[in-house]
Amino acid sequence: MSSNSLFKRRAKPDVVANTSEGKGTKTSKVLGLRKCVEPQDAIRAIDVIFVHGLTGDREKTWTHQSTSRFWPEELLPTDLPDARIFTYGYDADVAHFFSRVSQSRIGDHAQTLLNSVAHVRERTETSDRPLFFVAHSLGGLVVEDMLLSAKNSAEDYCREILESTSGVAFMGTPHCGSQLAVWAKMGTSMAKLVKRVNDSVITVLEPESEVLARIQQEFHTMIRARNDAGKHSMRITCFFEDLETPGVGLVVPKDSAILPAYSSISIPKDHAGMTKFADTEDSGYQRVSGELWIWARDVNKRRNRAFRESDATPPVRPPERPQMLLESSNTANRPPASYFQGSMNNVGQVFQGSNIGTYYGGRS
């Protein structure tokens, strides 16, 4: 089977399971993991998890306003039919996220995300399944810190999250490094975006920016160390906003949204709109889904190569063989002469070597 045939288009799923505690609606604040899609082929499956940013929501962030199309559930399965897809929600209020009384707020979100993902994969016995993340804005920093927490975890099932992560798509995520002034400037844009008083957000962002800078530095050090150790490389693509937000400008400019040596792709929308797609013809959707499709294809190439180089059972179940029976004196168990093509004189040609005198118990 060719790798391309693994990703044939499929109608959108009808069943949605909500794995979070409590019942939410599209207008309520819902937290935790929400399973959008379960693939039909569990053997070839991958996991894709969407993480929103500040002031975001696990559904509204990814829902087009005009069409109400929730694209992780309604569009992406047509291009990734083998993907189990989740969205993740957390308390992303600006005042809470950058609270002075909770300097480890990002770390708390990261640890909760890690535990949520690890637990669902353990319960469903899919802990070794390839894993992709799609993260918007500062949600990308939560994902980075989550992977750092996985690396340092004492639990095997948590460390497995890092080992299984094959790609991260950052959408408008600020990669400001250690430049604290740049973080503060971004805080100004965030304040305008959510219509809060600029100074109040900047004052709580400045001390927290050291934490954000630390996450950035440690994450990229970890990626380089994994590459140096010969482990499979983690695919990273940075998407950046191409249009200004009215009254704000570019919330996360291109020079902050991209990473040197990694792919960077523009999306012709503003910061909030870059995660919302009306249909499969939307250029933004095609760019994001195209990257995910390539990652999934490459993961399956790596899977197939690993099977060829080992004695493991291939991922595709072989057809069942008919049962072989020893010849018996009980003629009721013997096949009629018409079972064989040709005359009975050809039986010796049908069964070669030591198989002479045996027969198949049924037709294949």
FINU-464367 format. One record per residue (C-alpha): residue number from 0; residue in three letters; chain; x, y, z. Coordinates in Angstrom, 3 decimals. Each point is the difference from the previous one (the first is absolute). Example, Ala and Ser with C-alpha at 12.3 -4.5 7.8 and 13.67 -1.06 7.14 Angstrom:
% FINU-464367
<rec 0 ALA A <12.300 -4.500 7.800>>,
<rec 1 SER A <1.370 3.440 -0.660>>,
//
This chain:
% FINU-464367
<rec 0 MET A <0.000 0.000 0.000>>,
<rec 1 SER A <1.396 3.377 -0.943>>,
<rec 2 SER A <0.350 2.668 2.657>>,
<rec 3 ASN A <-2.277 2.335 -1.963>>,
<rec 4 SER A <-2.864 -2.481 0.096>>,
<rec 5 LEU A <0.001 0.216 3.781>>,
<rec 6 PHE A <-1.439 3.492 -0.154>>,
<rec 7 LYS A <-2.977 -0.354 -2.300>>,
<rec 8 ARG A <-2.838 2.422 0.568>>,
<rec 9 ARG A <-2.795 -0.984 2.345>>,
<rec 10 ALA A <-3.377 1.451 0.842>>,
<rec 11 LYS A <-0.108 2.012 3.197>>,
<rec 12 PRO A <-0.814 -2.016 3.126>>,
<rec 13 ASP A <-3.459 0.096 1.545>>,
<rec 14 VAL A <0.923 -0.969 3.550>>,
<rec 15 VAL A <1.732 2.347 2.428>>,
<rec 16 ALA A <1.064 -1.047 3.485>>,
<rec 17 ASN A <0.690 2.596 2.674>>,
<rec 18 THR A <2.773 -1.125 2.360>>,
<rec 19 SER A <-0.018 3.042 2.281>>,
<rec 20 GLU A <-1.767 0.159 3.318>>,
<rec 21 GLY A <-3.381 1.645 -0.199>>,
<rec 22 LYS A <-2.030 0.963 -3.032>>,
<rec 23 GLY A <0.774 3.172 -1.900>>,
<rec 24 THR A <-1.453 1.832 -2.940>>,
<rec 25 LYS A <1.662 2.078 -2.639>>,
<rec 26 THR A <-0.736 3.118 2.050>>,
<rec 27 SER A <1.267 -1.294 3.351>>,
<rec 28 LYS A <3.516 -0.310 1.336>>,
<rec 29 VAL A <0.917 -3.659 -0.370>>,
<rec 30 LEU A <3.221 -1.493 1.324>>,
<rec 31 GLY A <2.011 -3.142 -0.629>>,
<rec 32 LEU A <0.159 -2.291 -3.012>>,
<rec 33 ARG A <-2.855 -0.281 -2.468>>,
<rec 34 LYS A <0.187 -2.925 -2.411>>,
<rec 35 CYS A <-1.220 1.121 -3.399>>,
<rec 36 VAL A <0.795 -2.979 -2.209>>,
<rec 37 GLU A <0.837 -3.681 0.462>>,
<rec 38 PRO A <1.692 -1.614 -3.046>>,
<rec 39 GLN A <-1.267 -3.242 -1.475>>,
<rec 40 ASP A <3.469 -1.536 -0.352>>,
<rec 41 ALA A <1.529 -0.083 3.475>>,
<rec 42 ILE A <3.127 -1.757 -1.255>>,
<rec 43 ARG A <1.009 2.893 -2.269>>,
<rec 44 ALA A <-1.295 2.738 2.288>>,
<rec 45 ILE A <1.676 3.193 1.170>>,
<rec 46 ASP A <-1.105 2.501 2.659>>,
<rec 47 VAL A <-0.440 3.726 -0.699>>,
<rec 48 ILE A <-0.648 2.396 2.907>>,
<rec 49 PHE A <-0.999 3.658 -0.375>>,
<rec 50 VAL A <0.928 2.478 2.775>>,
<rec 51 HIS A <-1.389 3.561 -0.005>>,
<rec 52 GLY A <1.696 3.155 1.275>>,
<rec 53 LEU A <-0.888 2.934 2.235>>,
<rec 54 THR A <-3.716 0.824 0.234>>,
<rec 55 GLY A <-0.606 -3.061 -2.163>>,
<rec 56 ASP A <-2.372 -2.926 0.210>>,
<rec 57 ARG A <0.374 -3.622 -1.029>>,
<rec 58 GLU A <-2.842 0.372 -2.521>>,
<rec 59 LYS A <-0.457 3.691 -0.839>>,
<rec 60 THR A <3.705 0.511 -0.778>>,
<rec 61 TRP A <-0.297 -2.533 -2.840>>,
<rec 62 THR A <-3.525 0.926 -1.193>>,
<rec 63 HIS A <-0.634 2.284 -2.986>>,
<rec 64 GLN A <-2.412 2.755 1.028>>,
<rec 65 SER A <-2.007 0.254 -3.236>>,
<rec 66 THR A <-0.373 -3.706 -0.732>>,
<rec 67 SER A <0.235 -1.293 3.614>>,
<rec 68 ARG A <2.312 -2.670 -1.419>>,
<rec 69 PHE A <2.067 -1.703 2.683>>,
<rec 70 TRP A <2.781 -1.085 -2.329>>,
<rec 71 PRO A <1.939 -2.495 2.170>>,
<rec 72 GLU A <-3.177 -2.081 0.009>>,
<rec 73 GLU A <-1.665 0.901 -3.287>>,
<rec 74 LEU A <2.855 0.568 -2.446>>,
<rec 75 LEU A <3.217 -1.631 1.177>>,
<rec 76 PRO A <-1.262 -3.626 -0.017>>,
<rec 77 THR A <-0.383 0.200 -3.782>>,
<rec 78 ASP A <3.762 0.521 -0.310>>,
<rec 79 LEU A <1.124 -2.013 3.040>>,
<rec 80 PRO A <-2.397 -2.971 0.119>>,
<rec 81 ASP A <2.358 -1.890 2.327>>,
<rec 82 ALA A <0.114 2.760 2.623>>,
<rec 83 ARG A <-1.588 -0.065 3.433>>,
<rec 84 ILE A <-0.592 3.706 0.605>>,
<rec 85 PHE A <-0.361 1.850 3.296>>,
<rec 86 THR A <-0.324 3.624 0.998>>,
<rec 87 TYR A <1.167 1.113 3.426>>,
<rec 88 GLY A <-1.442 2.766 2.176>>,
<rec 89 TYR A <1.496 1.778 3.002>>,
<rec 90 ASP A <-0.523 3.223 1.952>>,
<rec 91 ALA A <1.614 2.477 -2.393>>,
<rec 92 ASP A <-1.224 3.262 1.504>>,
<rec 93 VAL A <2.749 2.622 -0.258>>,
<rec 94 ALA A <-0.298 1.130 3.622>>,
<rec 95 HIS A <0.280 -3.596 1.222>>,
<rec 96 PHE A <2.687 -1.069 -2.467>>,
<rec 97 PHE A <2.387 2.793 0.997>>,
<rec 98 SER A <-1.045 0.295 3.643>>,
<rec 99 ARG A <2.681 1.186 2.432>>,
<rec 100 VAL A <-1.277 -2.423 2.639>>,
<rec 101 SER A <0.475 -2.940 -2.347>>,
<rec 102 GLN A <3.372 0.308 -1.646>>,
<rec 103 SER A <-0.080 -3.675 -0.945>>,
<rec 104 ARG A <-3.296 0.342 -1.841>>,
<rec 105 ILE A <1.432 -1.163 -3.323>>,
<rec 106 GLY A <1.619 -2.946 1.738>>,
<rec 107 ASP A <-3.345 -0.936 1.558>>,
<rec 108 HIS A <-1.719 0.016 -3.385>>,
<rec 109 ALA A <2.863 -1.985 -1.520>>,
<rec 110 GLN A <-0.116 -2.682 2.687>>,
<rec 111 THR A <-3.778 -0.334 -0.270>>,
<rec 112 LEU A <0.247 -0.340 -3.778>>,
<rec 113 LEU A <2.720 -2.635 0.380>>,
<rec 114 ASN A <-2.041 -2.045 2.463>>,
<rec 115 SER A <-3.175 0.283 -2.076>>,
<rec 116 VAL A <1.663 -1.208 -3.193>>,
<rec 117 ALA A <2.011 -2.729 1.721>>,
<rec 118 HIS A <-3.028 -1.357 1.860>>,
<rec 119 VAL A <-2.257 -0.262 -3.045>>,
<rec 120 ARG A <2.740 -1.749 -1.983>>,
<rec 121 GLU A <0.655 -2.424 2.866>>,
<rec 122 ARG A <-3.698 -0.806 0.450>>,
<rec 123 THR A <-0.421 -0.671 -3.714>>,
<rec 124 GLU A <3.300 -1.941 -0.256>>,
<rec 125 THR A <1.336 2.413 -2.634>>,
<rec 126 SER A <3.016 1.375 1.867>>,
<rec 127 ASP A <2.379 -0.743 -2.877>>,
<rec 128 ARG A <-2.139 1.697 -2.648>>,
<rec 129 PRO A <1.656 2.902 -1.918>>,
<rec 130 LEU A <-1.156 3.337 1.365>>,
<rec 131 PHE A <-0.356 3.459 -1.574>>,
<rec 132 PHE A <-0.889 3.299 1.669>>,
<rec 133 VAL A <-1.565 3.074 -1.602>>,
<rec 134 ALA A <0.347 2.994 2.335>>,
<rec 135 HIS A <-1.163 3.594 -0.347>>,
<rec 136 SER A <1.691 3.063 1.505>>,
<rec 137 LEU A <1.282 -0.533 3.554>>,
<rec 138 GLY A <-1.528 -3.477 -0.081>>,
<rec 139 GLY A <3.189 -0.906 -1.833>>,
<rec 140 LEU A <1.964 0.864 3.140>>,
<rec 141 VAL A <-2.284 -2.248 2.035>>,
<rec 142 VAL A <0.777 -2.853 -2.403>>,
<rec 143 GLU A <3.736 0.715 0.189>>,
<rec 144 ASP A <-0.056 0.002 3.803>>,
<rec 145 MET A <-2.122 -3.156 -0.041>>,
<rec 146 LEU A <2.646 -1.813 -2.056>>,
<rec 147 LEU A <2.683 1.222 2.403>>,
<rec 148 SER A <-2.062 -1.373 2.889>>,
<rec 149 ALA A <-0.275 -3.315 -1.837>>,
<rec 150 LYS A <3.763 -0.125 -0.426>>,
<rec 151 ASN A <0.573 0.530 3.730>>,
<rec 152 SER A <-2.837 -2.207 1.230>>,
<rec 153 ALA A <0.661 -2.987 2.254>>,
<rec 154 GLU A <-2.913 -1.850 -1.629>>,
<rec 155 ASP A <0.653 -2.104 -3.084>>,
<rec 156 TYR A <-3.447 0.675 -1.427>>,
<rec 157 CYS A <0.641 3.755 0.176>>,
<rec 158 ARG A <3.452 -0.227 -1.581>>,
<rec 159 GLU A <-1.617 -1.993 -2.805>>,
<rec 160 ILE A <-1.846 3.163 -1.076>>,
<rec 161 LEU A <3.287 1.636 -0.963>>,
<rec 162 GLU A <1.248 -3.139 -1.739>>,
<rec 163 SER A <-3.230 -0.255 -2.010>>,
<rec 164 THR A <-0.247 3.658 -1.000>>,
<rec 165 SER A <0.896 0.143 -3.683>>,
<rec 166 GLY A <-1.050 3.549 -0.856>>,
<rec 167 VAL A <-1.136 3.370 1.361>>,
<rec 168 ALA A <-1.752 2.642 -2.094>>,
<rec 169 PHE A <0.339 3.430 1.620>>,
<rec 170 MET A <-2.649 2.484 -1.146>>,
<rec 171 GLY A <0.869 3.561 0.954>>,
<rec 172 THR A <2.108 -1.162 2.932>>,
<rec 173 PRO A <2.520 2.611 1.229>>,
<rec 174 HIS A <3.577 -1.270 -0.010>>,
<rec 175 CYS A <1.614 3.011 1.590>>,
<rec 176 GLY A <2.936 -1.759 1.599>>,
<rec 177 SER A <1.543 1.856 2.911>>,
<rec 178 GLN A <-0.942 3.487 -1.207>>,
<rec 179 LEU A <-2.161 1.142 2.897>>,
<rec 180 ALA A <-0.824 3.288 -1.679>>,
<rec 181 VAL A <-1.494 -1.911 -2.930>>,
<rec 182 TRP A <-2.180 -1.994 2.377>>,
<rec 183 ALA A <-1.220 3.234 1.579>>,
<rec 184 LYS A <-0.806 1.434 -3.445>>,
<rec 185 MET A <-1.979 -3.109 -0.816>>,
<rec 186 GLY A <-1.869 0.469 3.270>>,
<rec 187 THR A <-1.071 3.425 -1.219>>,
<rec 188 SER A <-1.464 -1.559 -3.137>>,
<rec 189 MET A <-1.741 -2.677 2.038>>,
<rec 190 ALA A <-1.458 2.656 2.285>>,
<rec 191 LYS A <-1.446 1.891 -2.949>>,
<rec 192 LEU A <-1.285 -3.215 -1.518>>,
<rec 193 VAL A <-2.081 -0.847 3.065>>,
<rec 194 LYS A <-0.826 3.672 0.765>>,
<rec 195 ARG A <1.714 0.106 3.375>>,
<rec 196 VAL A <2.006 2.833 1.486>>,
<rec 197 ASN A <3.446 -0.147 -1.583>>,
<rec 198 ASP A <2.036 0.858 3.087>>,
<rec 199 SER A <-1.654 -2.619 2.194>>,
<rec 200 VAL A <0.843 -2.785 -2.418>>,
<rec 201 ILE A <3.551 1.197 -0.613>>,
<rec 202 THR A <0.798 0.156 3.712>>,
<rec 203 VAL A <-1.021 -3.633 0.515>>,
<rec 204 LEU A <1.618 -1.106 -3.249>>,
<rec 205 GLU A <3.458 1.396 0.707>>,
<rec 206 PRO A <0.846 -2.292 2.955>>,
<rec 207 GLU A <-1.614 -2.969 -1.743>>,
<rec 208 SER A <2.006 0.632 -3.165>>,
<rec 209 GLU A <3.032 -1.585 1.655>>,
<rec 210 VAL A <-1.997 -3.215 0.340>>,
<rec 211 LEU A <-1.078 0.203 -3.634>>,
<rec 212 ALA A <3.564 0.596 -1.143>>,
<rec 213 ARG A <1.210 -2.966 2.064>>,
<rec 214 ILE A <-2.578 -2.284 -1.606>>,
<rec 215 GLN A <1.143 1.061 -3.458>>,
<rec 216 GLN A <3.683 -0.582 0.701>>,
<rec 217 GLU A <-0.463 -3.376 1.702>>,
<rec 218 PHE A <-2.375 -1.264 -2.675>>,
<rec 219 HIS A <2.385 0.668 -2.866>>,
<rec 220 THR A <2.938 -1.381 1.978>>,
<rec 221 MET A <-2.018 -3.195 0.467>>,
<rec 222 ILE A <-0.805 -0.225 -3.742>>,
<rec 223 ARG A <3.673 0.369 -0.924>>,
<rec 224 ALA A <1.024 -2.614 2.577>>,
<rec 225 ARG A <-2.521 -2.484 -1.406>>,
<rec 226 ASN A <1.299 0.553 -3.513>>,
<rec 227 ASP A <3.604 -0.423 1.158>>,
<rec 228 ALA A <-0.968 -3.262 1.700>>,
<rec 229 GLY A <-1.280 -1.380 -3.300>>,
<rec 230 LYS A <-3.663 -0.151 1.042>>,
<rec 231 HIS A <-2.678 0.628 -2.605>>,
<rec 232 SER A <-0.231 3.713 -0.653>>,
<rec 233 MET A <-3.033 1.931 1.180>>,
<rec 234 ARG A <-1.581 1.853 -2.919>>,
<rec 235 ILE A <-0.656 3.672 0.740>>,
<rec 236 THR A <-1.827 2.505 -2.191>>,
<rec 237 CYS A <-0.709 3.602 0.970>>,
<rec 238 PHE A <-3.054 1.748 -1.468>>,
<rec 239 PHE A <-0.142 3.773 0.239>>,
<rec 240 GLU A <-2.807 2.529 -0.474>>,
<rec 241 ASP A <0.088 1.995 -3.219>>,
<rec 242 LEU A <-2.647 2.601 0.850>>,
<rec 243 GLU A <-0.139 2.565 2.790>>,
<rec 244 THR A <-2.679 -0.095 2.659>>,
<rec 245 PRO A <-2.009 3.268 -0.246>>,
<rec 246 GLY A <1.116 2.453 2.657>>,
<rec 247 VAL A <2.840 -2.290 1.107>>,
<rec 248 GLY A <2.224 -0.837 -2.950>>,
<rec 249 LEU A <1.902 -3.277 -0.190>>,
<rec 250 VAL A <-0.437 -1.675 3.386>>,
<rec 251 VAL A <2.907 -2.385 -0.602>>,
<rec 252 PRO A <2.183 1.359 -2.845>>,
<rec 253 LYS A <1.695 -2.383 -2.393>>,
<rec 254 ASP A <3.460 0.455 1.540>>,
<rec 255 SER A <-1.407 -1.185 3.354>>,
<rec 256 ALA A <-2.217 -2.757 -1.405>>,
<rec 257 ILE A <2.647 -1.883 -1.984>>,
<rec 258 LEU A <2.983 -2.083 1.041>>,
<rec 259 PRO A <3.273 -0.134 -1.935>>,
<rec 260 ALA A <0.602 -3.299 -1.827>>,
<rec 261 TYR A <-3.679 -0.991 0.242>>,
<rec 262 SER A <-2.739 0.370 -2.596>>,
<rec 263 SER A <-2.029 3.203 0.207>>,
<rec 264 ILE A <-3.255 0.571 -1.887>>,
<rec 265 SER A <-2.241 3.057 -0.151>>,
<rec 266 ILE A <-3.757 -0.083 0.504>>,
<rec 267 PRO A <-1.849 2.919 -1.639>>,
<rec 268 LYS A <-2.025 0.871 3.109>>,
<rec 269 ASP A <0.396 1.896 3.255>>,
<rec 270 HIS A <1.047 -1.527 3.317>>,
<rec 271 ALA A <-3.451 -1.211 1.061>>,
<rec 272 GLY A <-1.157 -0.953 -3.490>>,
<rec 273 MET A <3.024 -2.131 -0.886>>,
<rec 274 THR A <-1.520 -3.014 1.816>>,
<rec 275 LYS A <-3.434 0.156 -1.661>>,
<rec 276 PHE A <-0.732 -1.504 -3.423>>,
<rec 277 ALA A <-3.259 -0.005 -1.939>>,
<rec 278 ASP A <0.663 -2.996 -2.232>>,
<rec 279 THR A <2.689 -2.175 -1.556>>,
<rec 280 GLU A <0.611 2.611 -2.697>>,
<rec 281 ASP A <1.147 2.543 2.593>>,
<rec 282 SER A <3.692 0.668 -0.699>>,
<rec 283 GLY A <0.766 0.019 3.714>>,
<rec 284 TYR A <-1.591 -3.409 0.464>>,
<rec 285 GLN A <1.894 -1.410 -2.968>>,
<rec 286 ARG A <3.316 1.218 1.422>>,
<rec 287 VAL A <-0.576 -1.387 3.484>>,
<rec 288 SER A <-1.594 -3.292 -1.051>>,
<rec 289 GLY A <2.663 -0.427 -2.685>>,
<rec 290 GLU A <2.759 0.049 2.608>>,
<rec 291 LEU A <-1.871 -2.458 2.224>>,
<rec 292 TRP A <-0.584 -2.302 -2.987>>,
<rec 293 ILE A <3.719 -0.028 -0.825>>,
<rec 294 TRP A <0.884 -0.749 3.622>>,
<rec 295 ALA A <-2.495 -2.876 0.115>>,
<rec 296 ARG A <1.295 -1.402 -3.282>>,
<rec 297 ASP A <3.583 0.108 1.265>>,
<rec 298 VAL A <-0.985 -1.667 3.278>>,
<rec 299 ASN A <-1.525 -2.893 -1.914>>,
<rec 300 LYS A <3.067 -0.268 -2.212>>,
<rec 301 ARG A <2.078 -0.300 3.160>>,
<rec 302 ARG A <-2.399 -2.625 1.361>>,
<rec 303 ASN A <0.211 -2.068 -3.180>>,
<rec 304 ARG A <3.790 0.268 -0.072>>,
<rec 305 ALA A <0.214 -1.166 3.618>>,
<rec 306 PHE A <-2.161 -3.032 -0.777>>,
<rec 307 ARG A <2.089 -0.917 -3.025>>,
<rec 308 GLU A <3.191 0.157 2.067>>,
<rec 309 SER A <-1.392 -2.166 2.785>>,
<rec 310 ASP A <-1.751 -3.334 0.336>>,
<rec 311 ALA A <-3.104 1.659 1.384>>,
<rec 312 THR A <-3.424 -0.703 -1.395>>,
<rec 313 PRO A <-0.837 2.548 -2.705>>,
<rec 314 PRO A <-2.662 2.592 0.859>>,
<rec 315 VAL A <-2.406 -1.413 -2.596>>,
<rec 316 ARG A <-1.577 -3.290 1.048>>,
<rec 317 PRO A <0.728 -2.759 -2.531>>,
<rec 318 PRO A <-2.931 -1.892 -1.541>>,
<rec 319 GLU A <-1.038 -3.091 1.893>>,
<rec 320 ARG A <1.246 -3.300 -1.381>>,
<rec 321 PRO A <-2.237 -3.081 -0.298>>,
<rec 322 GLN A <0.659 -2.657 2.598>>,
<rec 323 MET A <2.237 -2.965 -0.999>>,
<rec 324 LEU A <-1.292 -3.398 1.064>>,
<rec 325 LEU A <1.660 -3.413 -0.023>>,
<rec 326 GLU A <-1.528 -2.580 -2.302>>,
<rec 327 SER A <-2.475 -2.103 1.928>>,
<rec 328 SER A <-1.569 -3.344 -0.587>>,
<rec 329 ASN A <-3.322 1.742 0.634>>,
<rec 330 THR A <-1.179 0.678 -3.543>>,
<rec 331 ALA A <-2.538 2.520 1.310>>,
<rec 332 ASN A <2.891 2.382 0.709>>,
<rec 333 ARG A <1.581 -0.427 -3.392>>,
<rec 334 PRO A <-0.721 2.412 -2.851>>,
<rec 335 PRO A <-1.757 -1.268 -3.103>>,
<rec 336 ALA A <2.034 -0.698 -3.107>>,
<rec 337 SER A <-1.556 3.055 -1.621>>,
<rec 338 TYR A <1.763 2.139 2.640>>,
<rec 339 PHE A <3.204 -0.138 -2.075>>,
<rec 340 GLN A <0.244 1.552 -3.420>>,
<rec 341 GLY A <0.917 -2.598 -2.629>>,
<rec 342 SER A <-0.022 -3.734 0.521>>,
<rec 343 MET A <0.924 -1.931 3.099>>,
<rec 344 ASN A <3.222 -0.908 -1.770>>,
<rec 345 ASN A <1.149 3.582 0.615>>,
<rec 346 VAL A <-0.193 -0.248 3.781>>,
<rec 347 GLY A <3.686 -0.776 0.263>>,
<rec 348 GLN A <0.749 3.201 -1.879>>,
<rec 349 VAL A <-2.209 2.058 2.325>>,
<rec 350 PHE A <1.743 -1.116 3.173>>,
<rec 351 GLN A <3.760 0.076 -0.235>>,
<rec 352 GLY A <2.613 -1.629 2.215>>,
<rec 353 SER A <-1.056 -1.060 3.477>>,
<rec 354 ASN A <-3.478 1.477 -0.469>>,
<rec 355 ILE A <-1.104 -2.989 -2.101>>,
<rec 356 GLY A <-2.878 -1.732 1.712>>,
<rec 357 THR A <-1.377 3.147 1.649>>,
<rec 358 TYR A <-2.713 2.301 -1.174>>,
<rec 359 TYR A <-1.684 3.308 0.786>>,
<rec 360 GLY A <-3.069 -0.283 2.140>>,
<rec 361 GLY A <-1.855 2.659 -1.978>>,
<rec 362 ARG A <0.304 2.305 -2.932>>,
<rec 363 SER A <1.861 3.253 0.303>>,
//
